[in-house]
Amino acid sequence: MGTWKTEKMGTEHKMNTEHSSARVEVCSSWGCGGPVAWGLLLMFAFILQSARAFPEEIVVPASISSGVDEIELHYIGENPVPEVSLKGKADSPLPPASYQPSEPTLELLPGFSQGERFGTCETHTERVGHTTTIHLEPPVPCGLRLQRQGQLLDALSYTTLHLRGTATGRATFSLADHETDRRQDNVPVITVTGPFNLHVSLREAGRRLDLRRLSALVLRADGGVVQLALEECTLIREPDTARSSPGVGFWVWDYRAAIMDPHAVIKACQNAGCSRLLIQIPAISEDETLWASYATLFPFAKARHIDAFALDGYPEAIQEPGVLAAKVKRLLALVHWDVIAGVQVDIEPYLVPGFFADESGPRRYLETIDRLKEAIAGRTRLSVVMPFWFTSPTVQGRPIAYSVIDRVDEVAIMSYRTEIDEILAIADDTLRYGTLAQVPVWLAVETTPLPVERHVVLRREGRREVADAYVDDDRHRLVMEPPPRSVDPPRRLVWFRVHHRVAVRPERVTFAGRSRTEVRAMVKTIAQETPNRSLAGVLIHDLKGFLALQE
């Protein structure tokens, strides 16, 4: 199985990448004598011919250091020149898979008597009340492994740790995830002494741990020998509570059209049942007159019960965040705080070459968000658009998505899919963390036309005989063919192997070519079938694309 990501659309999927003959597959499925089969054969031949049309040598944007482990080629439409991105080696090995319990209350206490303990503590279970008594001696901590058959515990759906019992002395409960456990560390949750019956929020622990990958519950005696009689030790999933109806919003990129005819924009929004508009900020080079006209859009929308957000962002902002911050400050100097609903930034930093080559790229991205937060200075909300797969890459051991959520007032996820099951699956981790962190999460659907995209991912290979591509590091060229035994004059070659190839069909991602009725139905379905309290609404990309659809 291979994993691919469309950076601009925020896509990650798995598919089989085993090579097989297109003709054999078609013939076995359809028979070779019919017109359908020959049509499919011609289609496959066209795809293979197109693949061969791509250049065999591709410019690599940087030297392939020992830290670069992966190269991704992203072909858009018929363009034979791909976007090239480099990815560094992971700082730590990938964690084991996690199991995700579904019960509303997860009992942890039985584990102390089932051989899953670690450390030097002694435990026994009393028959009366099923109390587990634990003897703790400093300084060595002990605890309970939360893994099941080698899998980590995905506890992100749980918001509360319930502890009840009695402690003679002081005992501290801590949690460890895969990363902290690897460093032989943990995060304290609560210290108890005497009788206790506590419901501890996991929100603060979730800011320091990845609750999807819990590995251990750690107990420590503070200041002496402790006897801990535990009657209750459970994780609790809060029941779904009533929430206001999720909102609907549109992205508007043409600020000139919005300024020229704000009535038309508002009417289109109202006719679609929307409650939010996110309108592109003018270029910094535009004159004061246009900026002043743009500023009038916010009170105009508010008077008609529409929340208007200022919208901006571009990948290069992580290199010069001061420019984007200056635009935000300029706008807020023109707009009163009570008429602007917020500022939303759509940076897409992964489009900067080498963004994932090391941690400096993700760190600059988070620093840019901090810089924008300082520029806003609490005068309005800060919203950030992210791809859903930002829950996977980490910076300083923490998922990028969760680091963003910890900094902002809300997020919008590019959950571009045309099937509800896929939308809910790819947005699940962000929605669950949004619920824990109490940060609103907007999902998004796409309506603009998109080209076919192809992704080729290559991984570094140490064996020349199995490599099917190489980088000529002296010439900064990726050559898509097996490496030669030698080159004259001698040059440094770095070997790679194609890990997987994937074609992304636009009909799976965008509603372009379909109807407004289908888009409305999807928005309604998302609102009905998403159980997470963090769901704030659905954004549609974009108003122009939506209005171009047939009714």
FENJO-V680134 format. One record per residue. N is the residue number from 0. PHI is phi in radians with two decimals (999 if undefined). PSI is psi in degrees with one decimal (none if undefined). Layout:
BEGIN
n:N phi:PHI psi:PSI
n:N phi:PHI psi:PSI
END
This chain:
BEGIN
n:0 phi:999 psi:142.2
n:1 phi:-2.10 psi:157.2
n:2 phi:-2.03 psi:133.9
n:3 phi:-2.30 psi:158.2
n:4 phi:-2.39 psi:129.2
n:5 phi:-1.64 psi:115.0
n:6 phi:-1.14 psi:-45.3
n:7 phi:-1.25 psi:-34.1
n:8 phi:-1.70 psi:-5.7
n:9 phi:1.12 psi:66.5
n:10 phi:-2.16 psi:137.4
n:11 phi:-2.52 psi:125.4
n:12 phi:-2.54 psi:167.3
n:13 phi:-2.12 psi:139.4
n:14 phi:-2.65 psi:162.3
n:15 phi:-1.29 psi:130.6
n:16 phi:-2.01 psi:17.5
n:17 phi:-1.19 psi:139.8
n:18 phi:-1.45 psi:137.5
n:19 phi:-2.62 psi:162.0
n:20 phi:-1.28 psi:127.1
n:21 phi:-1.08 psi:-39.2
n:22 phi:-1.15 psi:-42.0
n:23 phi:-1.09 psi:-43.9
n:24 phi:-1.11 psi:-43.3
n:25 phi:-1.17 psi:-43.6
n:26 phi:-1.14 psi:-39.7
n:27 phi:-1.20 psi:-26.9
n:28 phi:-1.59 psi:-34.4
n:29 phi:-2.13 psi:-18.4
n:30 phi:1.51 psi:144.8
n:31 phi:-1.57 psi:-3.2
n:32 phi:-1.61 psi:-16.4
n:33 phi:-1.54 psi:160.6
n:34 phi:-1.15 psi:-31.4
n:35 phi:-1.09 psi:-44.0
n:36 phi:-1.08 psi:-44.9
n:37 phi:-1.16 psi:-34.3
n:38 phi:-1.09 psi:-41.8
n:39 phi:-1.17 psi:-38.4
n:40 phi:-1.09 psi:-41.1
n:41 phi:-1.12 psi:-37.4
n:42 phi:-1.11 psi:-46.4
n:43 phi:-1.11 psi:-37.8
n:44 phi:-1.11 psi:-38.9
n:45 phi:-1.12 psi:-42.0
n:46 phi:-1.09 psi:-44.5
n:47 phi:-1.15 psi:-39.1
n:48 phi:-1.13 psi:-39.6
n:49 phi:-1.10 psi:-40.1
n:50 phi:-1.08 psi:-39.5
n:51 phi:-1.24 psi:-19.7
n:52 phi:-1.31 psi:-17.0
n:53 phi:-1.18 psi:145.6
n:54 phi:-1.12 psi:146.4
n:55 phi:-1.38 psi:-21.7
n:56 phi:-1.99 psi:131.5
n:57 phi:-2.24 psi:133.8
n:58 phi:-1.21 psi:130.5
n:59 phi:-1.76 psi:129.5
n:60 phi:-1.22 psi:-17.1
n:61 phi:-2.62 psi:167.0
n:62 phi:-1.14 psi:140.3
n:63 phi:-1.50 psi:90.1
n:64 phi:-1.33 psi:174.9
n:65 phi:-1.13 psi:-17.8
n:66 phi:-1.44 psi:-13.7
n:67 phi:-1.47 psi:122.4
n:68 phi:-1.98 psi:-18.4
n:69 phi:-2.53 psi:142.7
n:70 phi:-2.16 psi:130.5
n:71 phi:-2.03 psi:131.2
n:72 phi:-1.88 psi:129.4
n:73 phi:-2.14 psi:107.1
n:74 phi:-1.71 psi:129.9
n:75 phi:-1.97 psi:121.9
n:76 phi:1.03 psi:-133.7
n:77 phi:-1.62 psi:3.9
n:78 phi:-1.19 psi:118.8
n:79 phi:-1.37 psi:-7.9
n:80 phi:-1.75 psi:116.4
n:81 phi:-1.48 psi:159.2
n:82 phi:-1.35 psi:137.9
n:83 phi:-2.05 psi:128.6
n:84 phi:-2.25 psi:144.7
n:85 phi:-1.93 psi:144.3
n:86 phi:-2.25 psi:132.1
n:87 phi:-1.38 psi:170.4
n:88 phi:-1.20 psi:146.2
n:89 phi:-1.19 psi:141.2
n:90 phi:-1.17 psi:-29.3
n:91 phi:-2.38 psi:155.8
n:92 phi:-1.10 psi:154.2
n:93 phi:-1.07 psi:138.4
n:94 phi:-1.23 psi:159.1
n:95 phi:-1.09 psi:166.3
n:96 phi:-1.14 psi:159.8
n:97 phi:-1.97 psi:149.3
n:98 phi:-1.84 psi:141.1
n:99 phi:-2.00 psi:101.8
n:100 phi:-1.14 psi:153.8
n:101 phi:-1.96 psi:-12.3
n:102 phi:-1.21 psi:146.5
n:103 phi:-1.18 psi:-26.6
n:104 phi:-2.25 psi:123.4
n:105 phi:-1.88 psi:114.7
n:106 phi:-1.37 psi:126.2
n:107 phi:-1.79 psi:-22.2
n:108 phi:-1.04 psi:-40.8
n:109 phi:-1.02 psi:-24.0
n:110 phi:-1.10 psi:-26.4
n:111 phi:-1.17 psi:-20.5
n:112 phi:-1.92 psi:13.1
n:113 phi:-2.09 psi:25.7
n:114 phi:1.31 psi:16.4
n:115 phi:-1.78 psi:10.1
n:116 phi:-1.33 psi:163.5
n:117 phi:-2.49 psi:164.0
n:118 phi:1.53 psi:-163.2
n:119 phi:-1.84 psi:10.1
n:120 phi:-1.28 psi:150.2
n:121 phi:-1.90 psi:135.7
n:122 phi:-2.28 psi:152.3
n:123 phi:-2.65 psi:153.2
n:124 phi:-1.85 psi:122.9
n:125 phi:-1.37 psi:144.5
n:126 phi:-1.22 psi:-34.8
n:127 phi:-1.40 psi:118.8
n:128 phi:1.32 psi:-0.5
n:129 phi:0.98 psi:39.9
n:130 phi:-1.43 psi:134.7
n:131 phi:-1.72 psi:120.2
n:132 phi:-1.75 psi:129.3
n:133 phi:-2.15 psi:127.0
n:134 phi:-1.70 psi:122.5
n:135 phi:-2.01 psi:134.7
n:136 phi:-2.24 psi:128.3
n:137 phi:-1.28 psi:161.0
n:138 phi:-1.69 psi:-3.2
n:139 phi:-1.38 psi:122.0
n:140 phi:-1.34 psi:162.4
n:141 phi:-2.39 psi:176.6
n:142 phi:3.06 psi:-160.3
n:143 phi:-2.17 psi:127.7
n:144 phi:-1.32 psi:127.5
n:145 phi:-1.63 psi:8.8
n:146 phi:-1.45 psi:148.8
n:147 phi:-2.22 psi:115.6
n:148 phi:0.91 psi:44.6
n:149 phi:1.43 psi:-4.4
n:150 phi:-1.66 psi:143.9
n:151 phi:-1.32 psi:163.5
n:152 phi:-1.63 psi:122.1
n:153 phi:-1.57 psi:100.1
n:154 phi:-1.88 psi:16.8
n:155 phi:-1.14 psi:-23.6
n:156 phi:-1.35 psi:-9.3
n:157 phi:-1.73 psi:137.6
n:158 phi:-1.93 psi:-11.3
n:159 phi:-2.45 psi:140.1
n:160 phi:-1.87 psi:120.0
n:161 phi:-1.77 psi:122.5
n:162 phi:-2.17 psi:130.6
n:163 phi:-2.47 psi:135.2
n:164 phi:2.83 psi:-156.1
n:165 phi:-2.45 psi:138.1
n:166 phi:-2.14 psi:125.5
n:167 phi:-1.60 psi:105.6
n:168 phi:1.78 psi:-168.5
n:169 phi:-1.97 psi:129.9
n:170 phi:-2.26 psi:140.1
n:171 phi:-1.95 psi:131.4
n:172 phi:-1.67 psi:132.0
n:173 phi:-2.33 psi:162.4
n:174 phi:-2.15 psi:150.4
n:175 phi:-2.29 psi:138.7
n:176 phi:-1.82 psi:-174.7
n:177 phi:-1.04 psi:-42.0
n:178 phi:-1.23 psi:-47.9
n:179 phi:-1.17 psi:-35.1
n:180 phi:-1.11 psi:-38.1
n:181 phi:-1.10 psi:-31.1
n:182 phi:-1.58 psi:6.7
n:183 phi:0.99 psi:47.4
n:184 phi:-2.29 psi:173.7
n:185 phi:-2.80 psi:171.2
n:186 phi:-2.05 psi:116.3
n:187 phi:-1.08 psi:140.2
n:188 phi:-1.93 psi:-47.0
n:189 phi:-2.81 psi:146.8
n:190 phi:-1.94 psi:134.4
n:191 phi:-2.15 psi:155.0
n:192 phi:-2.74 psi:145.2
n:193 phi:1.17 psi:-161.6
n:194 phi:-1.19 psi:140.7
n:195 phi:-2.56 psi:146.7
n:196 phi:-2.57 psi:91.2
n:197 phi:-2.12 psi:140.1
n:198 phi:-1.95 psi:106.5
n:199 phi:-1.78 psi:122.3
n:200 phi:-1.16 psi:139.3
n:201 phi:-1.57 psi:6.6
n:202 phi:-1.06 psi:-48.9
n:203 phi:-1.19 psi:-39.1
n:204 phi:-1.08 psi:-36.9
n:205 phi:-1.15 psi:-19.9
n:206 phi:-1.37 psi:-12.9
n:207 phi:-2.08 psi:-11.9
n:208 phi:-2.21 psi:157.4
n:209 phi:-1.66 psi:99.0
n:210 phi:-1.16 psi:-9.2
n:211 phi:-1.32 psi:-11.5
n:212 phi:-2.35 psi:46.7
n:213 phi:-1.21 psi:139.4
n:214 phi:-2.07 psi:-27.5
n:215 phi:-2.75 psi:147.7
n:216 phi:-1.81 psi:119.0
n:217 phi:-1.92 psi:134.3
n:218 phi:-2.02 psi:140.0
n:219 phi:-2.45 psi:136.9
n:220 phi:-1.45 psi:132.3
n:221 phi:-1.88 psi:102.0
n:222 phi:1.62 psi:6.7
n:223 phi:2.76 psi:-176.8
n:224 phi:-1.20 psi:137.0
n:225 phi:-2.22 psi:137.7
n:226 phi:-1.95 psi:121.9
n:227 phi:-2.03 psi:114.5
n:228 phi:-1.74 psi:106.0
n:229 phi:-1.73 psi:123.4
n:230 phi:-1.83 psi:-25.3
n:231 phi:-2.53 psi:128.6
n:232 phi:-2.61 psi:92.0
n:233 phi:-2.38 psi:153.3
n:234 phi:-1.72 psi:135.9
n:235 phi:-2.09 psi:130.2
n:236 phi:-1.65 psi:118.8
n:237 phi:-1.17 psi:137.7
n:238 phi:-1.15 psi:152.3
n:239 phi:-1.10 psi:132.3
n:240 phi:-1.95 psi:161.2
n:241 phi:-1.08 psi:140.1
n:242 phi:-2.38 psi:161.2
n:243 phi:-1.19 psi:156.8
n:244 phi:-1.07 psi:131.7
n:245 phi:-1.01 psi:144.2
n:246 phi:-1.47 psi:173.8
n:247 phi:-2.28 psi:135.3
n:248 phi:-2.39 psi:163.0
n:249 phi:-2.22 psi:139.5
n:250 phi:-1.46 psi:135.6
n:251 phi:-2.20 psi:112.7
n:252 phi:-1.66 psi:-23.1
n:253 phi:-1.59 psi:89.6
n:254 phi:-1.23 psi:-27.8
n:255 phi:-1.13 psi:-43.0
n:256 phi:-1.13 psi:-38.3
n:257 phi:-1.13 psi:-39.2
n:258 phi:-1.19 psi:-40.6
n:259 phi:-1.19 psi:-36.3
n:260 phi:-2.47 psi:71.1
n:261 phi:-1.12 psi:-28.6
n:262 phi:-1.07 psi:-41.7
n:263 phi:-1.15 psi:-40.3
n:264 phi:-1.14 psi:-46.1
n:265 phi:-1.12 psi:-41.8
n:266 phi:-1.10 psi:-43.7
n:267 phi:-1.08 psi:-39.5
n:268 phi:-1.12 psi:-47.9
n:269 phi:-1.12 psi:-39.8
n:270 phi:-1.10 psi:-27.7
n:271 phi:-1.58 psi:2.8
n:272 phi:1.29 psi:25.5
n:273 phi:-1.56 psi:155.6
n:274 phi:-2.13 psi:1.8
n:275 phi:-2.55 psi:138.7
n:276 phi:-2.19 psi:137.3
n:277 phi:-2.11 psi:110.4
n:278 phi:-1.98 psi:129.3
n:279 phi:-0.96 psi:134.4
n:280 phi:-1.28 psi:141.5
n:281 phi:-1.06 psi:161.4
n:282 phi:-1.11 psi:148.1
n:283 phi:-1.10 psi:-22.8
n:284 phi:-1.42 psi:-10.9
n:285 phi:-1.15 psi:153.1
n:286 phi:-1.37 psi:171.7
n:287 phi:-1.10 psi:-32.9
n:288 phi:-1.09 psi:-45.7
n:289 phi:-1.17 psi:-40.9
n:290 phi:-1.09 psi:-39.7
n:291 phi:-1.14 psi:-38.3
n:292 phi:-1.15 psi:-40.5
n:293 phi:-1.07 psi:-40.3
n:294 phi:-1.10 psi:-26.8
n:295 phi:-1.24 psi:-16.0
n:296 phi:-1.11 psi:-29.7
n:297 phi:-1.28 psi:-50.7
n:298 phi:-1.14 psi:-31.2
n:299 phi:-1.08 psi:-44.3
n:300 phi:-1.23 psi:-41.7
n:301 phi:-1.07 psi:-39.1
n:302 phi:-1.11 psi:-19.7
n:303 phi:-1.89 psi:20.4
n:304 phi:1.10 psi:35.6
n:305 phi:-2.03 psi:128.5
n:306 phi:-1.37 psi:120.1
n:307 phi:-1.86 psi:125.9
n:308 phi:-1.90 psi:143.7
n:309 phi:-1.44 psi:135.0
n:310 phi:-2.13 psi:132.0
n:311 phi:-2.81 psi:175.9
n:312 phi:2.36 psi:147.6
n:313 phi:-2.85 psi:153.0
n:314 phi:-0.98 psi:-39.1
n:315 phi:-1.21 psi:-6.6
n:316 phi:-1.06 psi:-26.8
n:317 phi:-1.26 psi:-15.9
n:318 phi:-1.60 psi:-30.9
n:319 phi:-2.37 psi:70.3
n:320 phi:-1.11 psi:-21.9
n:321 phi:-1.07 psi:-31.4
n:322 phi:-1.18 psi:-47.2
n:323 phi:-1.15 psi:-39.9
n:324 phi:-1.08 psi:-37.0
n:325 phi:-1.15 psi:-37.0
n:326 phi:-1.13 psi:-42.6
n:327 phi:-1.10 psi:-44.9
n:328 phi:-1.10 psi:-39.9
n:329 phi:-1.09 psi:-41.7
n:330 phi:-1.15 psi:-46.5
n:331 phi:-1.18 psi:-19.6
n:332 phi:-1.31 psi:-17.9
n:333 phi:-1.77 psi:-20.4
n:334 phi:-2.02 psi:130.5
n:335 phi:-1.21 psi:144.3
n:336 phi:-1.05 psi:-26.6
n:337 phi:-1.54 psi:0.8
n:338 phi:-1.95 psi:-18.9
n:339 phi:-1.67 psi:127.3
n:340 phi:-1.36 psi:-24.6
n:341 phi:2.90 psi:177.0
n:342 phi:-2.11 psi:126.9
n:343 phi:-2.02 psi:134.3
n:344 phi:-2.04 psi:134.0
n:345 phi:-2.12 psi:89.0
n:346 phi:-1.56 psi:-39.1
n:347 phi:0.87 psi:59.1
n:348 phi:-1.16 psi:-21.4
n:349 phi:-1.17 psi:-10.0
n:350 phi:-1.43 psi:-8.5
n:351 phi:-1.32 psi:126.1
n:352 phi:-0.95 psi:133.4
n:353 phi:1.37 psi:13.9
n:354 phi:-1.01 psi:-40.5
n:355 phi:-1.71 psi:10.5
n:356 phi:-1.10 psi:-32.7
n:357 phi:-2.71 psi:-174.9
n:358 phi:-1.35 psi:-7.7
n:359 phi:-1.12 psi:-34.6
n:360 phi:-1.11 psi:-56.8
n:361 phi:-1.01 psi:-35.5
n:362 phi:-1.14 psi:-41.4
n:363 phi:-1.10 psi:-36.1
n:364 phi:-1.08 psi:-47.9
n:365 phi:-1.15 psi:-37.2
n:366 phi:-1.14 psi:-33.9
n:367 phi:-1.13 psi:-41.8
n:368 phi:-1.10 psi:-41.5
n:369 phi:-1.06 psi:-40.1
n:370 phi:-1.12 psi:-40.0
n:371 phi:-1.20 psi:-37.4
n:372 phi:-1.09 psi:-40.0
n:373 phi:-1.12 psi:-39.6
n:374 phi:-1.14 psi:-36.4
n:375 phi:-1.28 psi:-36.1
n:376 phi:0.94 psi:38.8
n:377 phi:1.33 psi:5.5
n:378 phi:-1.34 psi:-20.4
n:379 phi:-2.79 psi:-179.5
n:380 phi:-1.41 psi:148.1
n:381 phi:-1.92 psi:122.2
n:382 phi:-2.06 psi:141.0
n:383 phi:-2.22 psi:133.7
n:384 phi:-1.59 psi:132.9
n:385 phi:-2.39 psi:154.9
n:386 phi:-1.31 psi:150.4
n:387 phi:-1.10 psi:-28.3
n:388 phi:-1.37 psi:4.7
n:389 phi:-1.20 psi:-5.2
n:390 phi:-1.34 psi:-8.8
n:391 phi:-1.69 psi:-57.5
n:392 phi:-1.17 psi:149.2
n:393 phi:-2.12 psi:158.7
n:394 phi:-2.31 psi:123.9
n:395 phi:0.95 psi:39.9
n:396 phi:1.40 psi:1.1
n:397 phi:-2.06 psi:138.0
n:398 phi:-0.96 psi:136.5
n:399 phi:-1.02 psi:-42.8
n:400 phi:-1.01 psi:-42.2
n:401 phi:-1.27 psi:-32.6
n:402 phi:-1.14 psi:-35.6
n:403 phi:-1.19 psi:-48.5
n:404 phi:-1.02 psi:-36.2
n:405 phi:-1.13 psi:-17.4
n:406 phi:-1.80 psi:-18.8
n:407 phi:-2.10 psi:176.5
n:408 phi:-1.57 psi:-23.9
n:409 phi:-2.90 psi:164.2
n:410 phi:-2.33 psi:157.0
n:411 phi:-2.16 psi:130.8
n:412 phi:-1.85 psi:129.6
n:413 phi:-1.34 psi:76.1
n:414 phi:-1.60 psi:49.5
n:415 phi:-1.23 psi:103.9
n:416 phi:-2.63 psi:161.0
n:417 phi:-1.93 psi:3.2
n:418 phi:-2.10 psi:133.7
n:419 phi:-1.10 psi:-38.9
n:420 phi:-1.05 psi:-39.6
n:421 phi:-1.22 psi:-41.3
n:422 phi:-1.03 psi:-47.6
n:423 phi:-1.16 psi:-35.9
n:424 phi:-1.19 psi:-44.7
n:425 phi:-1.35 psi:-21.4
n:426 phi:-1.68 psi:-5.3
n:427 phi:-1.01 psi:-48.7
n:428 phi:-1.11 psi:-37.7
n:429 phi:-1.24 psi:-42.0
n:430 phi:-1.09 psi:-41.0
n:431 phi:-1.16 psi:-41.2
n:432 phi:-1.22 psi:-34.3
n:433 phi:-1.06 psi:-38.4
n:434 phi:-1.12 psi:-46.0
n:435 phi:-1.11 psi:-44.1
n:436 phi:-1.43 psi:-7.4
n:437 phi:1.05 psi:44.1
n:438 phi:-2.07 psi:125.5
n:439 phi:-1.08 psi:143.6
n:440 phi:-2.19 psi:125.8
n:441 phi:-1.79 psi:136.8
n:442 phi:-1.70 psi:171.7
n:443 phi:-2.52 psi:147.7
n:444 phi:-2.16 psi:153.8
n:445 phi:-1.89 psi:138.6
n:446 phi:-2.19 psi:-6.3
n:447 phi:-1.50 psi:149.8
n:448 phi:-1.11 psi:141.3
n:449 phi:-2.29 psi:148.4
n:450 phi:-1.44 psi:166.8
n:451 phi:-1.16 psi:140.3
n:452 phi:-2.16 psi:146.0
n:453 phi:-2.14 psi:140.2
n:454 phi:-2.19 psi:131.2
n:455 phi:-2.17 psi:122.6
n:456 phi:-1.98 psi:127.5
n:457 phi:-2.00 psi:139.4
n:458 phi:-1.98 psi:146.3
n:459 phi:-1.05 psi:138.3
n:460 phi:-2.24 psi:128.7
n:461 phi:-1.49 psi:-10.2
n:462 phi:-1.92 psi:117.2
n:463 phi:-1.07 psi:-36.0
n:464 phi:-1.20 psi:-20.3
n:465 phi:-1.88 psi:-3.6
n:466 phi:-1.25 psi:142.0
n:467 phi:-2.11 psi:15.2
n:468 phi:-2.81 psi:160.8
n:469 phi:-2.69 psi:157.0
n:470 phi:-1.86 psi:124.8
n:471 phi:-1.49 psi:95.4
n:472 phi:-1.18 psi:-26.6
n:473 phi:-1.22 psi:-33.0
n:474 phi:-1.76 psi:-2.8
n:475 phi:0.97 psi:47.9
n:476 phi:-2.22 psi:133.7
n:477 phi:-1.66 psi:124.6
n:478 phi:-1.92 psi:120.8
n:479 phi:-1.56 psi:63.8
n:480 phi:-2.79 psi:160.2
n:481 phi:-0.97 psi:142.0
n:482 phi:-1.20 psi:145.6
n:483 phi:-1.28 psi:161.2
n:484 phi:-1.18 psi:-32.4
n:485 phi:-2.72 psi:160.0
n:486 phi:-2.27 psi:150.9
n:487 phi:-2.29 psi:118.0
n:488 phi:-1.28 psi:161.0
n:489 phi:-1.02 psi:134.7
n:490 phi:-2.40 psi:160.4
n:491 phi:-1.46 psi:118.7
n:492 phi:-1.94 psi:136.9
n:493 phi:-2.02 psi:124.7
n:494 phi:-1.55 psi:143.2
n:495 phi:-2.38 psi:161.8
n:496 phi:-2.32 psi:137.2
n:497 phi:-1.16 psi:119.0
n:498 phi:-1.48 psi:-44.4
n:499 phi:-2.88 psi:158.8
n:500 phi:-2.22 psi:136.9
n:501 phi:-2.47 psi:138.1
n:502 phi:-1.85 psi:132.9
n:503 phi:-1.83 psi:115.3
n:504 phi:-1.49 psi:131.4
n:505 phi:-1.12 psi:-28.9
n:506 phi:-1.15 psi:-16.6
n:507 phi:-1.43 psi:-15.9
n:508 phi:-1.98 psi:-34.8
n:509 phi:-2.18 psi:151.3
n:510 phi:-1.55 psi:7.6
n:511 phi:-0.98 psi:134.6
n:512 phi:1.55 psi:-7.4
n:513 phi:-1.83 psi:-157.7
n:514 phi:-2.04 psi:161.1
n:515 phi:-1.10 psi:-33.5
n:516 phi:-1.04 psi:-41.1
n:517 phi:-1.16 psi:-37.2
n:518 phi:-1.15 psi:-45.7
n:519 phi:-1.05 psi:-39.8
n:520 phi:-1.11 psi:-38.9
n:521 phi:-1.17 psi:-42.1
n:522 phi:-1.04 psi:-43.0
n:523 phi:-1.13 psi:-40.7
n:524 phi:-1.14 psi:-41.1
n:525 phi:-1.04 psi:-44.9
n:526 phi:-1.10 psi:-36.5
n:527 phi:-1.37 psi:-35.0
n:528 phi:-1.80 psi:-2.7
n:529 phi:-1.61 psi:112.1
n:530 phi:-1.40 psi:-15.0
n:531 phi:-1.23 psi:134.1
n:532 phi:-1.18 psi:-18.4
n:533 phi:-1.29 psi:-17.9
n:534 phi:-1.07 psi:118.3
n:535 phi:-1.72 psi:-26.1
n:536 phi:2.83 psi:-168.9
n:537 phi:-2.23 psi:129.4
n:538 phi:-1.75 psi:142.3
n:539 phi:-1.96 psi:125.9
n:540 phi:-1.85 psi:106.6
n:541 phi:-2.37 psi:-172.8
n:542 phi:-1.08 psi:-41.8
n:543 phi:-1.10 psi:-43.6
n:544 phi:-1.15 psi:-38.2
n:545 phi:-1.14 psi:-45.0
n:546 phi:-1.19 psi:-21.0
n:547 phi:-1.36 psi:-14.0
n:548 phi:-1.32 psi:152.9
n:549 phi:-1.26 psi:147.2
n:550 phi:-1.23 psi:none
END
